[in-house]
Amino acid sequence: MPIEPVDALRRIAYLLERHRESTYRVEAYRTAAAAILPLGEDEVRRRVREGTLRELPGVGASTSAVVEQAVTGAVPDKLAELERTHGGPLVEGGEALRARLRGDLHTHSSWSDGGSPVEEMVASAMEAGHEYLALTDHSPRLTVANGLSAARLRRQLEVVDAVNAHTGASFTLLKGIEVDILDDGELDQDRDLLARLDVRVASVHSKLRMERAAMTRRMVAAVRDPLTSVLGHCTGRRVMPRAGDRGGEGRSGGRTRPPSEFDAEAVFTACVESGTAVEINSRPERQDPPDELITLALELGCLFAVSTDAHAPGQLDFLAYGCERAQRLGVPVERVVNTWPVDRLVDWARP
């Protein structure tokens, strides 16, 4: 079946993103898709005939070639190449758990440091078979990631309502946030506003080298907070250079980073007692928590959320990495909260 030019451009961008390619390479294809989307099929075909596609802002030599080939009914050469090289499984293992996941509880959009609008993230999540997606852009303190003030978050909630009105019962965009854990364990957002959200991922992004006892107190206080649903990327480590997104969480995207030091048993015990899930962050450069901490959390009785921390649509496929680790380490499906139906998930996450 022929592929539409916009779909071909979007698919190329998606495949580049899932393999952590340069943001600038990806943006060329998404920008071209946005440029031709409003034109309509007849106008696109006319421009192809007349050779005027490249007069459109954002359409260059490589992207116009994709459009020209798609218009003829052929699979564009660039898309065919990427399907061969980038279209296969990201990792072997974890398929059984991946099949049971209903959604993703940690994603970012262009409202903070993500690379795509909310609508593009939702469209890709629906194409991936998700039943729900939590939109968890950053909180105010993380200015380098364009964290959301209370006023901006309120405006975003209106966008979420509009998206849900459009998708209907087939898909739910959950109102969420990745909220910074401040130095004293408090959460970086208005509490009344946090209480309006469906899911709250609490993460440490600052003073990652804090002394062990102080970091333990900080994290225990955060996971005991009734407003915390999930403890995000708990060690903050980075095992390989960050690639494939805007790198907005800090200026160290090109470097590795050691894990924070804290009493993991104390933190995970507090998670069990408060019903807070421990995130298995699926980003390949994070792999956080390390295997031994996942095993400890499992033995202590923690719930888990296998999430992507996606900053671009193609990164939603990173779930494969987290599922491989969780399944290999013996995490039971029933203890992974994003295998639950949306009603059960929201009831669990309610403060």
Summary of the structure (lengths in Angstrom):
residues: 351
radius of gyration: 20.7
end to end distance: 48.2
largest distance: 68.8
contacts: 1215
relative contact order: 0.14
helix: 49%
strand: 12%
